Amino acid sequence: MHHFRLGLEDLASASFACSPLQEAVLGLRMWTHPGVYVHQTADFERLRPAFEALEGAELLRSLVAGANRYVPDFLTPRPATPFPDFHAELAVVRALPPHRLRIELERTFLPHDRGLPPVLARGLADPARLLERIAEALRSYWQDCLEPLWWPRARSVLHADIVHRSRVLAERGAGALFSDLDGRLLWGDGVLTIRRDWGKPDADIAVDGRGLVFTPTFFARGAITTISDDHPPVITYPVRGRATMAGPSAPPPTSQALERLVGAPKARLLAMLDEPTSTTELARRLGVTPGAVSQHLSVLAATRLVSRARHGRVVLYARSPLGDELTR
């Protein structure tokens, strides 16, 4: 068990963040443990030629432990803002003191893999150079593979998850929020517990004013935290809606009466907006252009049937209470 002790101030300051660097690093598991995250398989198979062409592909694969899919903590620093920039996060990785690199790598690999991957073991002869090679490989991977081909859709799903969690917190409170995040989380008497099955000894962590940050991910089977308890408190949990990344899903059925009232395209959009969703994602699911979706959403927003809110660089739409009543 991993116990986070939260006072009232800690609970009030708990927050959510969406980390592109975390997704890039945890997503390396797709190349080392194929089939574990099945909803991402189709997308990453399309990315495979671009990944294999990277000069640092072997180095990137080596960053994932074989026995348990661990990645070094320093590669997933706790986000400093709700929607951080990838390159700003990568600057934190580059700033790791080189003498810390061996400690971070051994903490990740030795307990279960019993040794460092050869490419990392050799690189530690010059830790500063190895750190720079890792950072540059991640930059190339992001720029050539994830940012243009995967991230726009993934970001929409991650942001929608955070909107949903905010709504749960506002409507049902912290207890409901934590239980809704993942079945591994238990909340009671000011303690948030992660039930763990990854072999670490029990830990008792006082958040003690440092803030507790929650980050959704596509690449975890349940709630997880850092390998070392020395890092600022963070909990990563499986994102809602990850199954939608596997391919377009048919819109929910709509009634003929609603279609006659607002037209079939707007009726389909209303049916799909029970969760916050971006224009891009709606267009993908419907098989139409984002421009066509945007025109209908503008009308629905003007008539107060949907609401919209900006989260980082993404605008998300959801049915309003009036839209809920009309759809029912």
KEVEXLUM-313901 format. One record per atom (N, C-alpha, C, O): y, z, x; residue in one letter. Coordinates in steps of 0.02 Angstrom, whole numbers, plus 50000, padded with zeros to 5 digits. Layout:
BEGIN
YZXA;...
END
This chain:
BEGIN
499405000050042M;500005000050000M;500635000050044M;500645002850099M;501144996950019H;501794996850052H;502304999550003H;502414996449951H;502605005350018H;503035008749971H;503765008149993H;503955010250047H;504175005249950F;504895005049961F;505215010349917F;505145010249856F;505575015149949R;505895020549911R;506625018649899R;507015017649946R;506805018149835L;507475015849817L;507855021349781L;507615024049730L;508435023149806G;508895027449769G;509275023349717G;509185017249712G;509705026749679L;510085023149627L;510525017749657L;510565012249629L;510845019049714E;511255014049746E;510845008149771E;511055002449767E;510255009649797D;509815004249820D;509604999749762D;509584993649768D;509435002949707L;509224999049648L;509794994749622L;509694989049603L;510394997649622A;510974993849597A;511154988049642A;511414983049618A;511014988649707S;511204983349754S;510644978449769S;510754973749807S;510044979349740A;509504974549750A;509734967649727A;510084967049677A;509534962449764S;509794955749749S;509254950549762S;508724951949789S;509404944349741F;508964938649750F;509294933549794F;509904932849795F;508884929849831A;509144924549874A;508634918949878A;508034919949869A;508894913049892C;508484906949896C;508554904249968C;509094901849985C;508034904650009S;508074903150079S;507744896450096S;507134895950092S;508134891350116P;507814885050136P;507414885750201P;506894882550208P;507644889950248L;507254890850309L;506584894150294L;506074892150322L;506584899150250Q;505944902250231Q;505464897150204Q;504874897150223Q;505694892750161E;505254887750131E;505004882850183E;504434880650181E;505434881050231A;505214876550285A;504664879850327A;504174876650344A;504764886250344V;504284889650387V;503634891250351V;503094889750375V;503694894250291L;503074895850254L;502714889450234L;502104889450228L;503094884050222G;502784877650204G;502374874550260G;501984869950247G;502444876950322L;502014874550376L;501284876150361L;500834873050390L;501164880850317R;500474882550298R;500134876550265R;499514876250264R;500514871950237M;500214866050207M;499854861750258M;499384858150240M;500064862150321W;499744858050373W;499174861750408W;498754858550440W;499144868350401T;498624872250434T;498094874850386T;497524876050406T;498284875750323H;497814878350273H;497854873950210H;498054876350157H;497664867650215P;497724863150157P;497294865550099P;496744868250109P;497544864650039G;497184866649979G;497334873449954G;497134875149899G;497694877649993V;497844884449970V;498404884349918V;498374888049869V;498894879949927Y;499454879549881Y;499414872749846Y;499774868049863Y;498984872449796V;498774866049768V;499344862249735V;499344856149734V;499834865849707H;500374862449672H;500814858449719H;501194854149696H;500774859849783Q;501184856149832Q;500804850549867Q;501094846849907Q;500164849949852T;499744845249890T;499994838149886T;500054834749938T;500144835649827A;500344828649820A;500984827249859A;501034822149893A;501474831649852D;502104830549888D;502004830549963D;502284826349998D;501614835249988F;501544835750061F;501094830250089F;501164828450148F;500644827650050E;500264821850074E;500724815750081E;500634811650126E;501224815250038R;501714809950046R;502144811050108R;502384806250139R;502244817450127L;502644819050186L;502244818450251L;502534818350305L;501584817950246R;501164818350306R;501354813250360R;501414815150418R;501454806850344P;501634802150398P;502264804150435P;502304803650496P;502774806550398A;503394808750430A;503274814850473A;503554815550527A;502854819550449F;502714825550488F;502334823850551F;502504826250605F;501814819750545E;501404818150604E;501814814450657E;501644814650716E;502344810950636A;502754807350683A;503234811850722A;503544809650771A;503304818050701L;503754822650735L;503504824350805L;502904825350815L;503954824550852E;503764826450921E;503504833550924E;503074835050965E;503754837950880G;503554844950882G;503014846850832G;502944852750816G;502624842050805A;502134843550753A;501624848650777A;501464853350741A;501364847850838E;500864852650864E;501164859550870E;500844864550853E;501774859950895L;502104866450903L;502204869750835L;502104875750828L;502404865950785L;502524868750718L;501874871350689L;501874876750659L;501324867750696R;500684870150671R;500484876750705R;500194881150673R;500644877350768S;500434883350806S;500774889650781S;500554895150798S;501314889050742L;501684894950720L;501354898650662L;501584903950643L;500824895850635V;500464898950579V;499804901850604V;499404898250634V;499694908250593A;499084911450616A;498484908750577A;498534907650516A;497944907650611G;497354904750579G;497004909450532G;496764907350480G;496954915850550A;496544920550512A;496854922350445A;496494923250396A;497524922950442N;497834925650381N;498474922150359N;498814924450314N;498644916550392R;499234912550374R;499894916250389R;500414914250363R;499874921450431Y;500494924750451Y;500944919850489Y;500704915150521Y;501594920850483V;502084917450526V;502524922850557V;502624928150526V;502784921750617P;503204926950649P;503814928750607P;504134924450578P;503954935150603D;504514937550562D;505184934350582D;505594933050538D;505294933150646F;505954930750667F;506104923850640F;506684921750639F;505594920250617L;505704913550589L;505924913650516L;506144908550490L;505874919450484T;506094920050415T;506574925950408T;506414930850375T;507154925550439P;507634931050435P;507854932150363P;507894927450323P;508014938450347R;508234939850279R;508884936150265R;509354936550305R;508934932550209P;509544928850193P;510154933350190P;510114938850162P;510704931050218A;511324934950218A;511744933650156A;512184937550139A;511594928150121T;511954926350059T;511434923950008T;510874922450027T;511614923649944P;511124921449894P;510864914349905P;510284912949890P;511294909849930F;511084902949939F;511294900650009F;511764896750016F;510954902950061P;511164901450129P;511044894150148P;510624890750118P;511404891850197D;511324885150225D;510764885350277D;510704890150315D;510354880150278F;509784879950324F;510014880850396F;509714884650434F;510524877350416H;510744877450486H;511034884250505H;510974886350563H;511354887650458A;511594894350471A;511014899150482A;511034903550525A;510484898350442E;509894902550452E;509554900950518E;509324905450553E;509524894550536L;509204892650599L;509594895450658L;509294896950710L;510244896250651A;510644899250705A;510424906450717A;510454908750774A;510214909950666V;509954916850674V;509314916650716V;509214920950759V;508884911850703V;508274911050743V;508444909750816V;508154912850861V;508914905250828R;509104903550897R;509394909650933R;509354910050994R;509684914350895A;510014920050926A;509524925550946A;509744930650974A;508884924850933L;508394929850953L;508424930751029L;508384925751065L;508504936851055P;508474937851127P;507804935351155P;507284937451130P;507804930951204P;507174927951228P;506634933051246P;506044931651238P;506844938951272H;506334943851291H;505964946651230H;505434949651238H;506234945551169R;505904947851109R;505364943051084R;504954944851042R;505364936951110L;504924931851083L;504194933651092L;503804932951045L;504004936051150R;503294937951161R;503094943451112R;502554943251083R;503524948351102I;503374953851056I;503254951150986I;502764953050953I;503694946750963E;503634944050895E;502984939950888E;502644940550837E;502824935950937L;502224931750933L;501594935950937L;501124934750899L;501574940750982E;500964944850988E;500854949050926E;500284950250905E;501394951450896R;501334955350834R;501034951150778R;500684953850735R;501154944650779T;500904940150728T;500174938250739T;499774938350692T;499994936550801F;499354933450814F;498804938050840F;498224937050823F;498984943050879L;498464946850913L;498024950950866L;497414951150877L;498294954350814P;497854958750775P;497264955150742P;496734958150734P;497334948750724H;496794945350688H;496534939250726H;495934938050727H;496974935250756D;496744929350793D;496524931150863D;496194927050896D;496684937050887R;496464939650953R;496764935951012R;496554937051069R;497234931651001G;497544928051056G;498094923451029G;498104921950970G;498534921251073L;499054916651053L;498794909551055L;498374907951097L;499034905151011P;498874898051017P;499074895551086P;499584897751113P;498684891151116P;498824888951185P;499524886351196P;499834887751247P;499794882451148V;500454879551158V;500984885051162V;501484884251198V;500904890551125L;501374896051128L;501264900251191L;501744902451223L;500634901351209A;500494905351269A;500784901951331A;501074905251374A;500714895351336R;500994891751392R;501754892051392R;502074892751444R;502044891351332G;502764891251327G;503104897651346G;503684897651366G;502734903251341L;503044909751358L;503194910551432L;503514915451452L;502984905751473A;503204905851543A;503954905051548A;504264907251596A;504254901951497D;504984901251493D;505184902551421D;505274897851382D;505254908951401P;505364910551330P;505994907551301P;505994905651243P;506524907151340A;507144904151313A;507024896851296A;507254894551244A;506674893251339R;506524886151325R;506064885551265R;506154881151224R;505564889951260L;505104889651203L;505474890951138L;505364887551088L;505924895851137L;506304897351077L;506724891251056L;506764889650997L;507024887851104E;507424881951089E;506984876351062E;507184872751017E;506394875451090R;505924870251066R;505714871750994R;505684867150953R;505584878050978I;505384879850909I;505954878350861I;505854875350809I;506564880450879A;507134879250835A;507264871850826A;507424869650770A;507204867950879E;507334860750873E;506794857350832E;506934852650794E;506174859550839A;505634856750798A;505744858150724A;505624853850682A;505964864250708L;506114865950639L;506694861750612L;506684859550555L;507204860750654R;507774856650633R;507554849550617R;507754846750566R;507144846550660S;506904839750648S;506474839450586S;506524834750547S;506044844450578Y;505604844550519Y;506014844850455Y;505874841250407Y;506524849050455W;506954849550396W;507324842950383W;507334840450327W;507614840350435Q;508044834350428Q;507644828150409Q;507864824250368Q;507054827250439D;506674821050430D;506174821350373D;505994816150346D;505954827350354C;505424827950303C;505654831350239C;505644828450185C;505864837650245L;505974841750186L;506624840350150L;506634839550089L;507174840050187E;507824839550155E;507894833250112E;508134833850055E;507694827350136P;507784821450093P;507234820550041P;507364817649988P;506624822850054L;506054820850013L;505774826349968L;505434824949919L;505904832649985W;505594838149947W;506094843249922W;506044845549865W;506574845149963W;507024850649948W;507424849849884W;507494854749848W;507704843949867P;508114843649806P;507754846149743P;508044849849703P;507124844249735R;506754846549677R;506554853849685R;506604857749637R;506334855749744A;506124862649756A;506704867449745A;506614872749715A;507284865549768R;507874869949760R;508014871149686R;508194876749668R;507934866149644S;508054866949573S;507584872149543S;507794876349503S;506944871849562V;506454876649536V;506604883649561V;506564888449523V;506784884349625L;506944890949653L;507554893949619L;507554899949603L;508074889949610H;508674892549578H;508544894549505H;508794899549481H;508134890549470A;507964892249401A;507584898849398A;507674902749351A;507164900149447D;506814906549449D;507304912349454D;507224917349418D;507814911749496I;508294917149505I;508684918249441I;508834923949423I;508864912849406V;509204913549342V;508764917449292V;509004921849257V;508124915649291H;507664919149246H;507614926549263H;507624930849218H;507564928149327R;507514935249347R;508144939049327R;508104944849306R;508724935949335S;509344939249316S;509344940849241S;509584946049220S;509084936249202R;509054937249130R;508574942949112R;508734947149069R;508004943249145V;507524948649133V;507834955449150V;507764960249113V;508184955749207L;508504961949227L;509024964149176L;509054970049158L;509424959449153A;509954961149106A;509674963349038A;509944967849007A;509144960149016E;508884961348949E;508364966848945E;508304970148894E;507974967949000R;507404972448995R;507384977749049R;506964982349046R;507814977249100G;507854982549150G;507424981249211G;507044976449215G;507504985749261A;507184984849326A;506424985149322A;506084981349356A;506154989649281G;505424990249276G;505114983749253G;504614981549281G;505404980649203A;505144974249178A;505234968749231A;504804964449239A;505794968949266L;505914963949318L;505374964249371L;505084959149389L;505234970149398F;504754970649452F;504054968649430F;503694965249467F;503854970749371S;503184968849347S;503134961449333S;502594958549338S;503694958349315D;503704951149301D;503674947049365D;503454941349363D;503894949949421L;503894946149484L;503184944449506L;503044938749525L;502734949449505D;502064948249529D;501624954249512D;501854959949510D;500984952949500G;500524958249482G;500394963149538G;500144968649525G;500564961449600R;500474966149655R;501004971649657R;500914976649693R;501544970849619L;502094975649622L;502024980949568L;501884979449510L;502124987149588L;502114992849542L;502764996749551L;502994997749607L;503064998949495W;503695002549498W;503625009149461W;503375009449405W;503845014549493G;503835021049460G;504135026349505G;504015026549565G;504525030849475D;504815036549510D;505215034549572D;505195037749624D;505585029049565G;506015026849619G;505655023549677G;505955022649731G;505025021849668V;504635018749721V;504365011949697V;504055011549644V;504485006749736L;504215000149722L;503644999049772L;503744998949832L;503034998249745T;502434997749787T;502154990749784T;502084987749731T;501984988149843I;501604981949847I;500874983749861I;500724986849912I;500444981849816R;499724982649829R;499504977049875R;499534971149857R;499294978849935R;499174973949987R;498424973150001R;498044977949994R;498234967050020D;497544965950039D;497504962150105D;497024958650119D;498044962950146W;498054959050208W;497964963450270W;498154961450326W;497674969350262G;497434973050319G;497924977550355G;497744980550405G;498544977950332K;499014982350365K;498934989550340K;498724990550283K;499074994450383P;499045001350359P;499605002750309P;500094999150305P;499505008150271D;500015009950223D;500685011350258D;500715013650314D;501225009750222A;501895010750249A;502335013750195A;502275012150136A;502785018150216D;503255021450171D;503955020150198D;504145022850250D;504335015850163I;504975013450189I;505545015850144I;505545014450084I;506015019450173A;506625021250136A;507125015550143A;507325013850199A;507325012650087V;507815007250090V;508475009850118V;508795006550158V;508675015750096D;509205019650128D;509845015650139D;510125015650194D;510075012250086G;510715008850089G;510715002150123G;511234998950129G;510134999750147R;510114993350183R;510074987450135R;510144981650156R;509944988750072G;509864983350023G;509164980550024G;508854979950077G;508904978949965L;508244975849958L;508344968949929L;508634968249875L;508114963749964V;508214956849943V;507544953849923V;507044954749957V;507544950349867F;506954946849841F;507054939349850F;507584936649833F;506544935949877T;506594928749888T;505984925249858T;505414926849876T;506084920549812P;505514916749785P;505264911449835P;505654909049876P;504634909849831T;504344904749876T;503794900849841T;503484903349793T;503674894849865F;503114890749842F;502484892249880F;501944889849861F;502524896149935F;501974896449982F;501734903649992F;501654905850049F;501604907149938A;501294913749940A;500854914449879A;501014911949825A;500304917949886R;499834919049830R;500014925349792R;499754926349737R;500444929549820G;500654935649788G;501244938449827G;501454935649877G;501514944049804A;502094947149838A;501904949249909A;501374952049920A;502364947749956I;502254949450026I;502904952250055I;503434951650025I;502854955250113T;503444957550149T;503354956050223T;502864952750242T;503804958350265T;503774956750336T;503174960150369T;502904965150344T;502984957350427I;502444960450466I;502674967150493I;502314972150489I;503274967250521S;503544973350550S;503994976950501S;504404973750467S;503924983450497D;504354987350453D;505034988850484D;505454992150453D;505154986350545D;505804987250577D;506344982750548D;506934984150556D;506144977350514H;506624972550488H;506944975150424H;506654979450390H;507544972650406P;507854974550342P;507384972950284P;507024967950286P;507384977150233P;506884976450179P;506954969850141P;507504967950119P;506404966350133V;506394960050095V;505694959350064V;505194961050096V;505674956750003I;505044955349970I;505054948049947I;505524945849914I;504534944449965T;504464937449946T;503914936949894T;503394940049900T;504034933049842Y;503574932749786Y;503484925549763Y;503914921349777Y;502924923849729P;502804917049707P;503314914949653P;503434918549605P;503604909049663V;504114906549618V;503814904349551V;503264901649549V;504174905649498R;503994902849432R;504084895349434R;504504892749470R;503684891749395G;503784884649388G;503504880549446G;503634874549449G;503124883649491R;502874879849548R;502394874349527R;502324869349562R;502074875249469A;501604870049445A;501974863649427A;501664858249428A;502614863949411T;502974857949393T;503064853249452T;503214847349443T;502964855749514M;503024851549573M;502424846949580M;502454842149619M;501884848249544A;501284844149551A;501364837249520A;500964832849534A;501854836349477G;501964829849446G;502294830749379G;502324836249352G;502554825249351P;502904825749287P;502444828449233P;501854826549228P;502704832949192S;502334835649135S;502664833049072S;503274832249068S;502254831849022A;502514829048960A;502994833948926A;502854839948926A;503554831548899P;504004836048862P;503644839248803P;503194836248775P;503844845348784P;503544848548726P;503664844248663P;504144840348661P;503234844848614P;503344840948552P;503964843248515P;504154849148519P;504284838748480T;504874840248441T;504754838348368T;504344833948354T;505104841648323S;505014840048252S;505394833748234S;505904832248264S;505144830248184Q;505484824248161Q;506174825948133Q;506644821948140Q;506234831748102A;506874833648073A;507404834448128A;507974832148120A;507204837648183L;507674838548239L;507854831848270L;508434830648287L;507374827348277E;507504820748304E;507984816848260E;508424813348286E;507904817448194R;508354813848149R;509064816648152R;509554813048144R;509104823148165L;509764826448166L;510154824748229L;510744822948225L;509824825348289V;510194824548352V;509974818448392V;510274816948444V;509454815048370G;509174809348407G;508604811648452G;508594817348475G;508124807248463A;507524809048501A;507674811348572A;507384816348593A;508114807948610P;508224810248679P;508514817448683P;508294821448724P;508994818948639K;509284825648641K;508784830748615K;508774836448640K;508374828948567A;507864833548542A;507374835248597A;507174841048605A;507164830248636R;506694831648691R;507014836248744R;506694840748769R;507644834948759L;507984839248807L;508034846448782L;507914851148821L;508204847348719L;508234854148692L;507564857648697L;507524863648712L;507024853948684A;506354856848687A;506174858948758A;505804863748769A;506434855348807M;506264856748877M;506684862348908M;506504864848961M;507234864248876L;507704868748907L;507614876048887L;508094879848881L;506984878048877D;506874885248865D;506944889148930D;507004895248928D;506934885748988E;507074888749053E;507624884749086E;507664878649076E;508054887849126P;508584884149160P;508294878649204P;507824879749241P;508574872749199T;508304866849234T;508884862349255T;509394862049220T;508814858949311S;509334854549335S;509274847549304S;508744845749279S;509814843849307T;509814836949282T;509284832849319T;508924828949287T;509234833649385T;508754829849424T;508044831149402T;507644826449396T;507884837449390E;507194839149370E;507054836549300E;506494834149287E;507524837049255L;507424834449187L;507304826849190L;506864824349155L;507694823349230A;507614816149236A;506934814449264A;506614809649241A;506704818249313R;506044816949341R;505494817749289R;505034813649285R;505534823049250R;505014824349200R;505024819249144R;504504817649115R;505614816649129L;505664811749075L;505574804549100L;505474800049059L;505604803549165G;505534796749191G;506134792349179G;506064786349169G;506734795349178V;507354791649167V;507834793349224V;507684797349267V;508424790249222T;508924791549275T;509294798049261T;509374800049204T;509524801449314P;509934807449304P;510564805949264P;510804810249226P;510844799949271G;511444798149233G;511324798249159G;511744800549120G;510744795649138A;510574795549066A;510504802649039A;510744804248985A;510174806949078V;510094813949057V;510774817349053V;510904821149006V;511204816149103S;511854819349106S;512274817749044S;512624822149019S;512244811649020Q;512624809748960Q;512414813848900Q;512834816348862Q;511764814548891H;511514818548833H;511684825948842H;511854829248793H;511624828448903L;511784835548915L;512524836948902L;512694842348879L;512944832248918S;513664833348905S;513794834248831S;514194838448811S;513454830248789V;513534830948717V;513264837548693V;513574840948652V;512674839448718L;512364845748698L;512794851748720L;512834856748684L;513104851248778A;513534856648801A;514174856948760A;514414862348744A;514454851148742A;515074850948703A;514964853848633A;515434856648604A;514364853248606T;514204855948540T;513894862948544T;513664865648494T;513904865848605R;513694872748617R;512954873848603R;512744879448586R;512554868648610L;511824869248602L;511494870948668L;510924873448669L;511824869548723V;511574871548789V;512144874748828V;512734873448814V;511964878948876S;512454881848921S;512304879248991S;511754876949005S;512804879549034R;512704877249102R;513044882149150R;513554885249134R;512744882749209A;513014887249260A;512844884549328A;512304881849338A;513314885249375R;513194882949443R;512894888649484R;513134894349482R;512374886949521H;512044891749566H;511994888249633H;511584883849643H;512424890449680G;512454886849743G;512704879849731G;513234878849702G;512314874949753R;512494867949744R;512174864749682R;512254858849670R;511814868749644V;511434866149587V;511744868449522V;511934874249515V;511804863849473V;512014865649405V;511384865849362V;511014861049359V;511284871449328L;510694872449287L;510904872749213L;511424875549196L;510494869749172Y;510604869649099Y;510054873549065Y;509484873449087Y;510234876849010A;509744880448969A;509984880448897A;510584879848884A;509524881148851R;509724881648780R;510134887848768R;509994893148796R;510644887148728S;511044892848706S;510684896148647S;510214893348620S;510904902148626P;510614905148566P;510654900548506P;510184900248466P;511214896848499L;511264892048444L;510744886448451L;510444884348402L;510644884148514G;510124879148526G;509424881648511G;509004877948486G;509304888248527D;508654891148510D;508544890948435D;508004889148412D;509044892948397E;508974893148324E;508854886048297E;508414885048254E;509224881248322L;509144874448297L;508454871748314L;508144868348273L;508214873148375T;507554870648396T;507004873748354T;506504870448339T;507084880148336R;506574883348293R;506604880848222R;506204883048180R;
END
